[in-house]
């Protein structure tokens, strides 16, 4: 087994981290406080090629594999300390656009991917609904009925990242209720389609620099050529093709935050004196730092291994689920422990460790809760 990372990938990682540190971090405290979405930063990300990083070069992307995209996400989160923007990027490039890249027709790819790669258009995924979460397919109420040369969608989607600012959404809807999860189809929906509405913007505990809202479909008209893959193949084909990308790439942001929090805590503990000496000499502090490093290294290895399997074309439902549940829970635990090192300052907004702790909480919920991940692991082991 070769655990080395190519030199050119390490250089790319460093360039992404430096870009994020220079262009994103200086304004993140204010944007987080005021829940501001900054399109100027988004455009700079597009100019650097980040927004289309995993898209094929023939459609304007960079052609990066899953491991490269994962490492770039980690570096961006570490450099920016901006969980919301990192999430918006993942929602755009991975869960919003990769269904088109992986399962779309040639016409769909040429119509959408080039404009998504530059950031001219922003994407998102419409899956979760007000009454469905972990049972996203079985509890889905949004329907799509074929009428002539188009589908008519009715229903709503909840907790949609990029909802208020998105231009294109990959939306799942029931086309055959009798088939349950196997009766779900996937559509490319534009915000200017008749019947599309953005609901109330949702105010969140963390990830506040990204925009989130409900999407409402009232007799929404979608041309039949915007059906991704075949009818009723939403979970069977499209879901399987993209979920492991989500549970690998988006999870990497937590690793970036863990690295940042650990570095900050070590520096602070080396300078902060109590009882006449730096607190890093206290066993209780050393214990927290050591445990954080162990969790960081384990998380990184698990996530990288999942990405490597994806790049080899090997299905990784167990590996991606293990990586997600361990890394996201480790990020929450690390945020708490590193906060303890900062004491009362971790409760003050201008200290990034406060923001990192709030942002980390979403990882155990989005993309499948920790409880669902454990169920997937157990189901695959007993199958």
C-alpha positions in Angstrom: 0.0 0.0 0.0 1.3 3.4 -1.0 0.3 6.2 1.4 2.3 8.9 -0.4 0.7 11.8 -2.2 2.2 13.1 -5.5 4.3 16.2 -5.2 2.1 18.1 -7.7 -1.0 17.3 -5.6 0.7 18.6 -2.4 1.6 21.8 -4.3 -2.0 22.2 -5.5 -3.2 21.7 -1.9 -0.9 24.4 -0.7 -2.1 26.8 -3.5 -5.8 26.2 -2.6 -5.1 26.8 1.1 -3.2 30.0 0.4 -5.9 31.2 -1.9 -8.5 30.6 0.8 -6.4 32.2 3.5 -5.8 35.3 1.4 -9.2 35.8 -0.4 -11.7 34.3 2.1 -10.5 34.3 5.7 -10.1 38.1 6.1 -13.9 38.7 5.8 -15.3 35.5 7.2 -15.9 36.8 10.7 -18.1 39.6 9.5 -19.9 37.5 6.9 -20.7 34.8 9.4 -22.0 37.3 11.9 -24.3 39.0 9.4 -25.1 35.9 7.3 -23.7 37.4 4.1 -23.3 35.5 0.8 -20.4 37.1 -1.2 -20.7 36.6 -5.0 -17.3 38.3 -5.5 -15.5 35.5 -3.6 -17.6 32.9 -5.5 -16.5 34.5 -8.8 -12.8 34.3 -7.7 -13.3 30.6 -6.9 -14.6 30.2 -10.4 -11.6 32.0 -11.9 -9.3 29.7 -10.1 -11.0 26.7 -11.4 -12.3 25.4 -8.1 -16.1 25.5 -9.0 -15.5 23.0 -11.8 -12.7 21.1 -10.3 -14.1 17.6 -10.7 -15.8 18.3 -14.1 -14.3 16.8 -17.3 -12.0 19.2 -19.2 -14.1 19.0 -22.4 -16.9 20.8 -20.5 -14.8 23.5 -19.0 -13.7 21.7 -15.8 -10.3 20.7 -14.4 -10.8 16.9 -14.7 -9.8 16.3 -11.1 -10.4 12.9 -9.5 -12.1 12.3 -6.2 -8.9 12.3 -4.1 -7.7 15.6 -5.6 -11.2 17.2 -5.0 -11.2 15.8 -1.5 -7.7 17.3 -0.6 -8.7 20.6 -2.2 -11.8 20.8 -0.1 -9.8 20.0 3.1 -7.2 22.7 2.2 -9.9 25.3 1.4 -11.7 24.7 4.7 -8.4 24.9 6.6 -7.3 28.1 4.9 -10.6 29.9 4.9 -12.1 28.8 8.2 -15.4 29.3 6.3 -17.6 26.3 6.7 -20.5 27.9 4.9 -18.7 28.8 1.8 -17.0 25.4 1.7 -20.5 23.8 2.0 -21.9 26.0 -0.8 -19.0 24.8 -3.0 -19.7 21.2 -2.2 -23.4 21.6 -2.8 -22.7 23.2 -6.2 -19.9 21.0 -7.5 -20.7 17.6 -6.0 -24.3 17.0 -5.1 -25.8 19.6 -7.5 -23.6 19.1 -10.6 -22.1 15.6 -10.4 -25.4 13.8 -11.1 -25.3 15.6 -14.5 -21.6 14.8 -15.0 -21.9 11.2 -14.1 -25.4 10.3 -15.4 -26.5 13.1 -17.8 -26.8 12.9 -21.5 -24.3 14.6 -23.8 -26.7 17.4 -24.5 -27.3 18.0 -20.8 -23.6 18.1 -20.1 -22.9 20.6 -22.8 -25.9 22.8 -21.9 -25.1 23.0 -18.1 -21.6 22.0 -17.1 -19.6 24.7 -18.8 -21.7 27.5 -17.1 -21.6 25.6 -13.8 -17.8 25.2 -14.1 -17.2 29.0 -14.3 -19.7 29.9 -11.6 -22.0 31.8 -14.1 -24.6 29.4 -12.8 -24.8 28.0 -9.2 -26.2 24.5 -8.5 -27.9 22.7 -5.7 -29.6 19.4 -4.8 -33.3 19.1 -4.1 -33.8 15.9 -2.1 -34.8 16.5 1.5 -38.4 17.5 2.2 -40.2 19.0 5.2 -41.6 15.6 6.2 -38.7 13.4 5.0 -35.1 13.2 6.2 -33.3 9.9 6.6 -36.1 8.1 4.7 -35.7 10.5 1.8 -37.1 8.2 -0.8 -39.8 6.4 1.1 -41.2 9.6 2.6 -40.9 11.7 -0.6 -44.1 13.6 -1.5 -42.9 15.7 -4.4 -44.4 14.2 -7.6 -43.6 14.4 -11.3 -46.3 13.6 -13.8 -45.6 13.2 -17.5 -47.8 15.4 -19.7 -46.9 15.6 -23.3 -43.3 16.7 -23.8 -42.7 17.7 -20.2 -43.1 16.7 -16.6 -45.2 18.6 -14.1 -43.7 18.7 -10.6 -45.6 19.5 -7.4 -44.2 19.6 -3.9 -41.4 21.2 -1.9 -37.9 20.6 -0.7 -36.4 21.7 2.6 -32.9 22.7 3.9 -31.6 23.3 0.3 -28.1 24.7 0.3 -27.7 27.5 -2.4 -31.5 27.6 -2.6 -31.9 31.4 -2.5 -29.0 32.0 -5.0 -29.1 28.9 -7.1 -29.8 28.8 -10.9 -29.9 25.0 -11.5 -31.1 22.3 -9.2 -30.9 18.5 -9.4 -34.4 17.6 -8.1 -35.7 14.2 -7.1 -39.4 13.5 -7.5 -41.8 10.5 -7.4 -42.8 9.2 -10.8 -44.2 5.9 -9.7 -45.5 5.7 -6.2 -46.2 2.0 -6.4 -42.4 1.3 -6.6 -41.4 3.1 -3.5 -37.7 4.1 -3.6 -37.4 2.6 -7.0 -40.1 5.0 -8.4 -38.0 8.1 -8.0 -36.7 10.1 -10.9 -34.2 13.0 -11.2 -34.6 16.2 -13.1 -32.6 19.3 -14.0 -34.6 22.2 -12.8 -33.8 25.9 -13.6 -35.0 28.7 -11.4 -36.7 30.4 -14.4 -38.9 27.4 -15.1 -42.6 28.2 -14.7 -43.9 27.2 -11.2 -40.5 27.4 -9.4 -40.5 29.4 -6.2 -37.9 30.0 -3.5 -39.3 29.8 0.0 -38.2 31.6 3.2 -34.5 31.9 3.8 -33.5 29.7 6.7 -31.4 31.0 9.6 -28.9 28.5 10.8 -26.8 27.7 13.9 -23.7 27.3 11.7 -22.6 27.5 8.1 -24.0 31.0 8.1 -22.1 32.2 5.1 -24.0 29.9 2.8 -27.6 30.4 1.9 -30.3 27.9 2.7 -34.1 27.8 2.0 -37.1 25.8 1.1 -37.9 25.3 -2.6 -41.5 25.2 -3.7 -42.9 23.6 -6.9 -46.4 24.5 -8.0 -47.2 22.9 -11.4 -43.5 23.3 -12.2 -42.9 22.6 -15.9 -39.7 20.6 -16.7 -38.9 19.6 -20.3 -38.6 15.9 -20.8 -35.1 16.3 -22.1 -34.1 17.4 -18.5 -34.8 14.0 -17.1 -31.4 12.6 -15.9 -30.9 8.9 -16.8 -34.0 6.9 -17.1 -37.4 7.4 -15.4 -37.5 5.7 -12.0 -33.7 5.4 -11.8 -33.2 8.2 -9.3 -31.9 6.2 -6.3 -30.9 3.1 -8.2 -28.4 4.8 -10.5 -28.1 8.5 -9.9 -28.1 8.2 -6.1 -25.5 5.5 -6.0 -23.2 7.3 -8.5 -23.1 10.5 -6.4 -23.6 9.6 -2.7 -20.1 8.3 -2.2 -18.7 11.5 -3.7 -20.8 13.5 -1.2 -19.8 11.3 1.8 -16.1 11.7 0.9 -15.6 15.2 -0.6 -17.9 17.2 1.6 -16.7 15.4 4.8 -13.1 16.6 4.0 -14.0 20.1 5.1 -14.2 18.8 8.7 -10.7 17.5 8.4 -9.5 21.0 7.3 -11.3 22.5 10.4 -9.7 19.9 12.7 -6.3 20.8 11.4 -6.9 24.5 11.9 -8.3 24.1 15.4 -5.5 21.8 16.5 -2.8 24.2 15.2 -4.6 27.2 16.9 -4.9 25.3 20.2 -1.3 24.3 20.3 -0.1 27.8 19.6 -2.5 29.3 22.2 -1.6 26.7 24.8 2.1 27.4 24.3 1.6 31.1 25.1 -1.2 31.1 27.6 0.1 31.0 31.2 -1.7 29.9 34.3 -0.2 29.1 37.7 3.1 30.4 36.4 3.7 28.2 33.3 2.2 27.6 29.8 -0.9 25.5 30.0 0.5 23.2 27.3 2.6 21.6 30.1 -0.6 20.5 32.0 -1.5 16.9 31.5 -5.2 17.7 30.9 -4.3 20.0 28.0 -1.8 17.5 26.5 -4.4 14.8 26.6 -6.8 16.9 24.6 -4.2 17.8 22.0 -3.0 14.2 21.7 -6.5 12.9 21.2 -7.2 15.6 18.6 -4.2 14.6 16.6 -5.1 10.9 16.7 -8.7 11.8 15.5 -7.3 14.0 12.8 -4.9 11.4 11.4 -7.5 8.6 11.6 -10.1 10.8 9.8 -7.8 11.8 7.1 -6.7 8.2 6.4 -10.3 7.0 6.3 -11.5 9.8 4.0 -8.5 9.5 1.6 -9.0 5.7 1.4 -12.6 6.2 0.5 -11.7 8.7 -2.2 -8.9 6.4 -3.6 -11.4 3.5 -3.9 -13.8 5.8 -5.8 -11.0 6.7 -8.2 -10.3 3.0 -8.8 -14.0 2.4 -9.7 -14.5 0.2 -6.6 -17.8 0.6 -4.8 -17.2 1.9 -1.3 -20.5 2.0 0.6 -18.9 0.8 3.8 -15.7 2.8 3.5 -17.5 6.1 2.7 -20.0 5.5 5.5 -17.2 4.7 8.0 -15.3 7.8 6.9 -18.3 10.0 7.2 -19.5 8.9 10.6 -16.0 8.9 12.2 -14.7 12.1 10.7 -17.8 14.2 11.3 -18.1 13.1 14.9 -14.4 13.6 15.4 -14.7 17.1 14.1 -17.5 17.9 16.7 -15.4 16.3 19.5 -12.3 18.2 18.4 -14.2 21.5 18.3 -15.4 20.9 21.9 -12.0 19.9 23.2 -10.0 22.6 21.5 -12.6 25.1 22.7 -11.9 23.9 26.3 -8.3 24.9 25.8 -9.3 28.4 24.8 -11.6 28.6 27.8 -14.0 31.5 27.7 -12.5 32.8 24.5 -14.1 29.9 22.6 -17.5 31.4 23.4 -16.6 34.7 21.7 -17.5 35.2 18.1 -14.2 36.7 16.9 -12.3 33.6 17.8 -12.5 31.2 14.8 -12.7 28.1 17.1 -16.2 29.3 18.1 -17.3 29.3 14.4 -15.6 26.0 13.7 -17.5 24.3 16.5 -20.8 25.6 15.3 -20.1 24.7 11.7 -18.9 21.1 12.6 -22.4 20.2 13.9 -23.9 19.9 10.4 -21.6 17.1 9.4 -23.3 14.6 11.6 -26.7 15.5 10.1 -26.3 16.3 6.4 -25.7 13.7 3.7 -27.1 11.0 6.0 -27.1 11.2 9.8 -24.5 9.3 11.9 -27.3 6.9 12.8 -28.0 6.2 9.1 -24.3 5.7 8.4 -24.1 3.1 11.1 -27.2 1.3 9.6 -25.6 1.3 6.2 -22.4 -0.2 7.6 -24.3 -2.9 9.5 -26.5 -3.7 6.5 -23.5 -4.2 4.2 -21.7 -6.4 6.7 -24.7 -8.6 7.2 -25.7 -8.8 3.5 
